[in-house]
Structures are given as structure tokens and as C-alpha cells.
């Protein structure tokens, strides 16, 4: 099953991506352009990384291309 996951570079998101991968799901992880690159590299073991620029059109394109069965939203915005 295709799963679209936000927040995948966070602690919970990364572990969730790994678990979903081990359960034979195809995970598409949306990551922001300013995401920690080390975490993105780790994430690539479990998911297809999809870069997100914050635009509505980009999000529409991602959803259209990945055709997710479910979307899991784990992302947050911090004060950084």
C-alpha cells in the first residue's frame, strides 16, 4: 500500500517509516528543503523521499504522483 508520510525526519516519523517499510508498505516521505540531511539519508533506507517547497501546486503534484492509500501527518513547525 502507498503511504504518504509527513514529519518523517522526526523521531516518531523515522521509526514509523521504518516500521511501515518492514510491513511491506511503500512509504513516500515528504521532507522540507531545510530538513536535516543526515536524517534524510537515514530515511532513504525506508522510504522514497519527496522534497516539498511549501507550495500548494507541489503538494497537489505529490499526491497525484504517489497515489497514497493513506496520509499520515506527523509534521510540526518549530520556531527555528
Secondary structure as UniProt FT lines:
FT   STRAND          2..6
FT   TURN            8..9
FT   HELIX           11..22
FT   TURN            23..24
FT   STRAND          26..32
FT   TURN            33..34
FT   HELIX           37..43
FT   TURN            44..46
FT   STRAND          48..52
FT   HELIX           56..66
FT   STRAND          70..73
//
